[in-house]
Amino acid sequence: MVASEGDGNGWVVSESGDRRWGRFGAAGLLLRAADPTDPDVPLVLLQHRAVWTASGDTWALPGGALDSHEDAAAAALRETEEEAEIRPADVVVRAERVTSRMPGTVWHRPGLDMRHAALMLSRLRPDQKHTEVEDDRGVEDDRGDGTGVAAPGTGAATPGAGAATPGAARRRPGIPPLVQVSGDPVEWTYTTVVADAPRPLATVPNNESLELRWVPETRVADLPLMPAFAAAWADGLRTEPVELVVDVANVLGSRPDGWWKDRAGATTRLLDELGEGMPRTLEIPAAAGTDFSRSPGGSPVSSARAGNSVSGDAPAPARFGWVARAHAVIEGAARAAEHAGPFVVRRATGEGDDSIVELATELAGGPRRVVVVTADRGLRARLPRGVVVVGPRALLG
């Protein structure tokens, strides 16, 4: 298949007649940014869909069909740029979730191009007689008697009385079909691409939108949502507030960038780098024993990031947290590091692990989910029950 822009336009139709837009699936961008008036509550960019669109006059995410050469993130970013004029370079992708699936068959309507228009207009002239039959390339005739008509999407003639024979005189080809059908079964998927923006970015809607709006996450469910988005939103797309504790020595040691030559300088650079991405969305495992189906975020989604766990329990399904408060525990030579960003720096007077356990225990009784970033298994075993642990990759990407 030759990749081309817009070749994803078309429907996937199920056996029951349900339709989903996108021959190769579809994707949307769930974009968050901190509310300048309250960083603890993220804002979500929503699109009030134009009345003429599918599920029009409802609210959902900017997005659309994947083209054959795109992955989900590329398609979601492209569609958001087209529908909101937000540049891909201005956002950071955090995760992807397949939030809907449907088996079906591809129905594609290429559109009325100039060849279609010219051939159709020629048949409107009263002085023309159209008795041509199928030519020897297997193109359908236009006699309307059902003979010699190409099978949908194949270009091959259906055997019949009007079928051409070898050596037959060439005739003017008929009009190619406007609808092409694939006989091969496919599975249509919708992928929600989760991303962050450094601030609520300015938007410019195109004709697919009645309005674009940054909505506080706590108010999203109050809007008349597109049914598919409403189901996905209730099934684990929203965040819960997180208090982050970073084992800086462990995270620093996960990258062989020469940190051992200047531990304080490397620590400063790491904290400044991480601080530029705050506040942010963080993919985390759900805590074992917690009934998220009764929490504001709904039930957890079905996948888990390798290396993440809940202290004292097996890995649980992944969901999302909003990090507006973060702590960095540093020890040894790294205590000379300086940081003027969003991290609250805790300089351990003894072992860093002891300070992390003490801090996590103190925070565990608060209103936010406590997440510790470390790959140290010994430290994990010492943390209070219910504290979520993620590896350095969850923070570094």
C-alpha positions as CSV (number, residue, x, y, z in Angstrom):
1,M,0.0,0.0,0.0
2,V,1.3,3.4,-0.9
3,A,1.0,5.8,2.1
4,S,-0.8,9.0,1.4
5,E,-2.3,11.8,3.4
6,G,-5.9,11.3,4.2
7,D,-6.0,7.6,3.1
8,G,-7.5,6.7,6.5
9,N,-10.8,8.4,5.8
10,G,-13.5,5.8,5.7
11,W,-15.8,3.7,7.9
12,V,-15.3,0.4,9.6
13,V,-18.8,-1.2,9.8
14,S,-19.6,-4.1,12.2
15,E,-21.9,-7.0,11.4
16,S,-24.7,-5.3,13.3
17,G,-24.3,-2.1,11.3
18,D,-22.4,0.0,13.8
19,R,-19.9,2.4,12.2
20,R,-16.6,3.8,13.4
21,W,-14.6,6.4,11.5
22,G,-11.1,5.6,10.4
23,R,-10.0,2.7,8.0
24,F,-6.9,2.1,10.2
25,G,-8.4,3.2,13.5
26,A,-8.6,6.5,15.2
27,A,-6.9,8.5,17.9
28,G,-7.6,11.5,20.1
29,L,-5.4,13.7,22.4
30,L,-6.2,13.9,26.1
31,L,-4.2,17.1,26.8
32,R,-3.8,18.4,30.3
33,A,-2.3,21.6,31.7
34,A,-2.1,23.1,35.2
35,D,-4.8,25.6,36.2
36,P,-2.9,28.8,36.9
37,T,-5.3,29.5,39.8
38,D,-5.1,26.0,41.3
39,P,-2.2,23.8,40.1
40,D,-3.7,20.8,42.1
41,V,-6.6,20.6,39.6
42,P,-5.5,20.0,36.0
43,L,-7.4,21.5,33.0
44,V,-8.4,19.2,30.1
45,L,-8.8,20.4,26.5
46,L,-12.2,19.5,25.2
47,Q,-13.8,20.0,21.8
48,H,-17.5,20.8,21.5
49,R,-18.2,18.9,18.3
50,A,-20.0,20.6,15.4
51,V,-23.6,19.5,14.8
52,W,-22.8,17.9,11.4
53,T,-20.1,15.6,12.8
54,A,-20.6,12.1,14.3
55,S,-22.2,12.5,17.8
56,G,-22.4,16.2,17.0
57,D,-23.2,18.7,19.8
58,T,-21.3,16.7,22.4
59,W,-18.0,17.2,24.0
60,A,-15.0,15.0,23.4
61,L,-11.3,15.0,22.6
62,P,-9.7,16.5,19.4
63,G,-8.8,13.6,17.2
64,G,-9.6,11.6,14.1
65,A,-8.6,8.8,11.7
66,L,-5.1,7.4,11.4
67,D,-3.5,7.4,8.0
68,S,-1.7,4.2,6.9
69,H,1.7,5.6,7.7
70,E,0.9,7.0,11.2
71,D,1.0,5.6,14.7
72,A,-1.6,6.8,17.2
73,A,0.5,9.6,18.7
74,A,1.3,11.1,15.4
75,A,-2.3,11.0,14.3
76,A,-3.6,12.5,17.5
77,L,-1.1,15.3,17.4
78,R,-1.8,16.0,13.7
79,E,-5.5,16.1,14.3
80,T,-5.1,18.4,17.3
81,E,-3.0,20.8,15.2
82,E,-5.7,20.8,12.5
83,E,-8.6,21.2,14.9
84,A,-7.1,23.5,17.5
85,E,-3.8,24.9,16.1
86,I,-1.8,23.4,18.9
87,R,1.7,22.5,17.7
88,P,3.0,19.0,18.5
89,A,6.3,20.6,19.7
90,D,4.3,22.3,22.5
91,V,3.1,19.1,24.2
92,V,4.7,16.1,25.8
93,V,3.2,12.7,25.2
94,R,3.0,10.6,28.5
95,A,1.1,7.4,27.6
96,E,-1.3,5.7,25.2
97,R,-4.5,3.7,26.0
98,V,-6.7,1.7,23.5
99,T,-10.1,2.8,24.9
100,S,-12.4,1.2,22.3
101,R,-12.4,-1.7,19.9
102,M,-14.8,-3.1,17.3
103,P,-14.4,-5.8,14.7
104,G,-15.8,-5.0,11.2
105,T,-15.2,-4.5,7.5
106,V,-13.8,-1.4,5.8
107,W,-16.1,0.7,3.7
108,H,-14.2,3.5,1.9
109,R,-15.7,6.5,0.0
110,P,-12.9,8.0,-1.9
111,G,-14.9,11.1,-2.9
112,L,-16.1,12.8,-6.0
113,D,-12.9,13.6,-7.9
114,M,-12.7,15.4,-11.3
115,R,-12.8,12.1,-13.2
116,H,-16.1,11.2,-11.5
117,A,-17.5,14.6,-12.1
118,A,-16.5,14.7,-15.8
119,L,-17.9,11.2,-16.5
120,M,-21.2,11.9,-14.7
121,L,-21.7,15.3,-16.4
122,S,-21.1,13.7,-19.8
123,R,-24.0,11.4,-19.1
124,L,-26.4,14.3,-18.5
125,R,-26.1,15.5,-22.1
126,P,-29.3,14.6,-24.0
127,D,-27.5,14.1,-27.3
128,Q,-25.4,11.3,-26.0
129,K,-26.3,7.6,-26.2
130,H,-24.6,5.4,-23.7
131,T,-24.7,1.8,-24.9
132,E,-21.0,1.0,-24.2
133,V,-20.3,-2.2,-22.4
134,E,-17.5,-3.2,-20.1
135,D,-14.1,-2.7,-21.7
136,D,-11.4,-5.4,-21.6
137,R,-9.9,-4.0,-18.4
138,G,-12.9,-5.2,-16.4
139,V,-14.5,-1.8,-15.7
140,E,-18.2,-1.8,-15.1
141,D,-20.7,-0.8,-17.9
142,D,-23.4,1.7,-17.3
143,R,-26.4,-0.1,-19.0
144,G,-28.0,-0.8,-15.6
145,D,-28.8,-4.4,-16.4
146,G,-26.4,-5.8,-13.9
147,T,-24.1,-7.5,-16.4
148,G,-20.4,-6.9,-16.5
149,V,-20.4,-4.9,-13.2
150,A,-17.2,-4.8,-11.2
151,A,-17.4,-6.3,-7.7
152,P,-17.1,-3.6,-5.1
153,G,-13.5,-2.7,-4.3
154,T,-12.0,-5.3,-6.6
155,G,-12.0,-3.8,-10.1
156,A,-12.8,-7.3,-11.5
157,A,-15.9,-7.9,-13.6
158,T,-18.6,-10.1,-12.3
159,P,-19.2,-12.9,-15.0
160,G,-22.3,-12.2,-17.0
161,A,-23.8,-11.7,-20.4
162,G,-22.1,-8.4,-20.8
163,A,-18.6,-9.6,-19.9
164,A,-15.9,-8.7,-22.4
165,T,-14.1,-11.3,-24.4
166,P,-10.4,-11.3,-25.3
167,G,-9.8,-9.0,-28.3
168,A,-13.1,-7.2,-27.9
169,A,-13.1,-3.6,-29.0
170,R,-12.2,-1.2,-26.2
171,R,-15.0,1.0,-25.0
172,R,-15.1,4.1,-22.8
173,P,-14.8,2.9,-19.2
174,G,-17.7,3.4,-16.8
175,I,-17.7,5.5,-13.7
176,P,-15.6,3.9,-10.9
177,P,-17.5,3.2,-7.8
178,L,-17.7,5.9,-5.1
179,V,-17.8,3.2,-2.4
180,Q,-15.2,0.6,-2.1
181,V,-15.6,-2.4,0.2
182,S,-12.9,-4.7,1.7
183,G,-13.8,-8.3,2.3
184,D,-11.1,-8.7,4.9
185,P,-12.1,-8.4,8.5
186,V,-10.4,-5.8,10.6
187,E,-10.4,-4.6,14.2
188,W,-11.1,-0.9,14.6
189,T,-9.5,0.7,17.6
190,Y,-9.6,4.1,19.2
191,T,-6.4,5.1,21.1
192,T,-6.4,7.9,23.7
193,V,-3.0,9.6,23.7
194,V,-2.3,11.2,27.1
195,A,-0.2,14.3,27.0
196,D,0.7,17.5,29.0
197,A,1.1,21.1,28.0
198,P,3.2,23.6,30.0
199,R,0.2,25.9,30.3
200,P,-3.4,26.2,28.9
201,L,-2.4,26.9,25.3
202,A,-4.3,29.2,23.0
203,T,-6.6,27.4,20.6
204,V,-8.2,28.2,17.2
205,P,-11.2,25.9,16.3
206,N,-11.8,24.8,12.7
207,N,-15.2,23.9,11.2
208,E,-15.4,20.6,13.2
209,S,-15.8,22.5,16.4
210,L,-18.4,24.7,18.0
211,E,-16.0,25.5,20.7
212,L,-12.6,24.5,22.3
213,R,-12.4,24.9,26.0
214,W,-10.0,24.1,28.8
215,V,-12.2,22.4,31.4
216,P,-11.3,21.6,35.0
217,E,-10.9,17.9,35.3
218,T,-13.4,17.8,38.1
219,R,-16.1,19.3,35.8
220,V,-15.5,17.2,32.7
221,A,-18.3,14.7,33.6
222,D,-20.8,17.6,34.0
223,L,-20.8,18.2,30.3
224,P,-22.8,16.3,27.7
225,L,-20.0,14.0,26.6
226,M,-19.7,11.9,23.4
227,P,-20.9,8.5,24.6
228,A,-17.7,6.7,23.7
229,F,-15.6,9.3,25.5
230,A,-17.9,9.3,28.5
231,A,-17.4,5.5,28.8
232,A,-13.6,5.8,28.5
233,W,-13.4,8.8,30.9
234,A,-15.3,6.8,33.6
235,D,-13.0,3.8,33.0
236,G,-9.7,5.3,34.2
237,L,-8.7,8.2,32.0
238,R,-9.0,10.9,34.7
239,T,-6.3,11.4,37.3
240,E,-6.1,11.4,41.0
241,P,-3.9,13.8,43.0
242,V,-0.4,12.5,43.7
243,E,2.3,13.5,46.2
244,L,5.6,12.4,44.6
245,V,8.7,11.3,46.5
246,V,11.8,10.8,44.3
247,D,14.8,8.7,45.4
248,V,17.2,11.0,43.6
249,A,20.3,8.8,44.1
250,N,18.5,5.8,42.5
251,V,17.1,7.8,39.6
252,L,20.5,9.5,39.0
253,G,22.2,6.1,38.9
254,S,19.8,4.8,36.2
255,R,21.5,7.0,33.6
256,P,25.2,6.5,32.9
257,D,25.8,10.2,32.1
258,G,28.9,10.7,34.2
259,W,27.1,11.7,37.4
260,W,29.8,10.1,39.5
261,K,32.3,12.8,38.5
262,D,30.1,15.6,40.0
263,R,27.3,14.2,42.0
264,A,26.0,17.6,43.2
265,G,26.1,19.1,39.8
266,A,24.4,16.1,38.2
267,T,21.7,16.2,40.9
268,T,21.1,19.9,40.2
269,R,20.7,19.2,36.5
270,L,18.4,16.2,37.1
271,L,16.1,18.2,39.4
272,D,16.0,21.1,37.0
273,E,15.1,18.8,34.2
274,L,12.4,17.0,36.1
275,G,11.1,20.3,37.4
276,E,10.5,21.7,33.9
277,G,7.8,19.0,33.4
278,M,5.8,19.8,36.5
279,P,2.9,19.7,37.1
280,R,2.4,16.6,35.0
281,T,0.5,13.5,34.4
282,L,2.1,10.3,35.7
283,E,1.2,6.8,34.8
284,I,0.9,4.7,37.9
285,P,-0.5,1.3,39.0
286,A,-3.7,1.3,40.9
287,A,-3.4,0.4,44.6
288,A,-4.3,-3.1,45.5
289,G,-7.4,-3.3,47.6
290,T,-8.7,0.2,46.5
291,D,-12.0,0.2,44.7
292,F,-11.4,2.8,42.1
293,S,-14.8,2.1,40.5
294,R,-16.2,4.1,43.4
295,S,-13.7,6.9,43.2
296,P,-14.2,10.0,41.0
297,G,-12.0,8.4,38.3
298,G,-14.0,5.3,37.7
299,S,-12.6,1.8,37.4
300,P,-8.9,1.1,36.4
301,V,-7.9,0.4,32.9
302,S,-6.5,-3.1,32.1
303,S,-2.8,-2.6,31.4
304,A,0.1,-2.2,33.8
305,R,3.6,-0.7,33.3
306,A,6.3,-3.2,34.0
307,G,8.3,-2.4,37.1
308,N,5.5,-0.6,38.9
309,S,4.0,-1.9,42.0
310,V,2.2,-1.2,45.2
311,S,4.2,-1.7,48.4
312,G,3.5,-5.1,49.8
313,D,1.3,-6.3,46.9
314,A,1.5,-7.6,43.3
315,P,1.4,-5.2,40.4
316,A,-2.1,-3.8,39.7
317,P,-3.7,-2.2,36.7
318,A,-2.3,1.1,35.6
319,R,-4.1,4.4,35.8
320,F,-3.0,8.1,36.0
321,G,-2.0,10.6,38.7
322,W,-1.6,14.4,38.6
323,V,1.6,15.5,40.2
324,A,1.5,19.0,41.5
325,R,3.5,18.4,44.7
326,A,6.9,16.7,44.6
327,H,9.7,16.0,47.0
328,A,13.3,15.1,46.2
329,V,15.4,13.2,48.8
330,I,19.2,13.7,48.3
331,E,22.1,12.2,50.3
332,G,25.9,12.2,50.6
333,A,27.8,14.5,48.2
334,A,24.5,15.3,46.4
335,R,23.4,17.4,49.4
336,A,25.3,20.3,48.0
337,A,23.0,20.5,45.0
338,E,20.9,23.6,44.4
339,H,17.3,23.7,43.1
340,A,15.0,26.6,42.8
341,G,12.2,24.7,41.0
342,P,9.0,22.9,42.1
343,F,10.7,20.1,44.1
344,V,10.8,20.4,47.9
345,V,14.4,19.2,48.5
346,R,15.0,17.1,51.6
347,R,18.7,16.7,52.5
348,A,19.2,13.4,54.4
349,T,21.6,13.6,57.3
350,G,22.0,9.9,57.2
351,E,20.9,7.2,54.8
352,G,18.6,8.4,52.1
353,D,16.4,5.4,52.3
354,D,15.6,6.2,56.0
355,S,14.5,9.7,55.0
356,I,12.3,8.4,52.2
357,V,10.5,5.9,54.5
358,E,10.0,8.6,57.1
359,L,8.7,11.1,54.5
360,A,6.4,8.5,52.8
361,T,5.0,7.5,56.2
362,E,4.3,11.1,57.0
363,L,2.5,11.8,53.7
364,A,0.6,8.6,53.6
365,G,-2.1,9.9,55.9
366,G,-2.8,12.9,53.6
367,P,-5.4,13.5,50.9
368,R,-3.1,12.6,48.0
369,R,-1.8,9.3,46.7
370,V,1.8,8.9,47.7
371,V,4.1,7.7,44.9
372,V,7.7,6.9,45.4
373,V,10.1,6.8,42.4
374,T,12.8,4.1,43.0
375,A,14.1,0.8,41.6
376,D,15.5,-0.2,45.0
377,R,13.8,-3.4,46.0
378,G,15.0,-3.1,49.6
379,L,13.5,0.3,49.9
380,R,10.2,-0.9,48.4
381,A,9.9,-3.5,51.1
382,R,10.2,-0.9,53.8
383,L,7.5,1.5,52.5
384,P,4.1,1.7,54.2
385,R,1.3,-0.4,52.7
386,G,-0.7,1.5,50.1
387,V,2.3,3.6,48.9
388,V,2.7,3.3,45.2
389,V,6.1,2.6,43.7
390,V,7.2,3.3,40.2
391,G,10.5,2.9,38.5
392,P,12.7,5.7,37.2
393,R,11.4,5.1,33.6
394,A,8.0,6.3,34.7
395,L,9.5,9.7,35.4
396,L,12.2,9.9,32.8
397,G,10.2,8.5,29.9
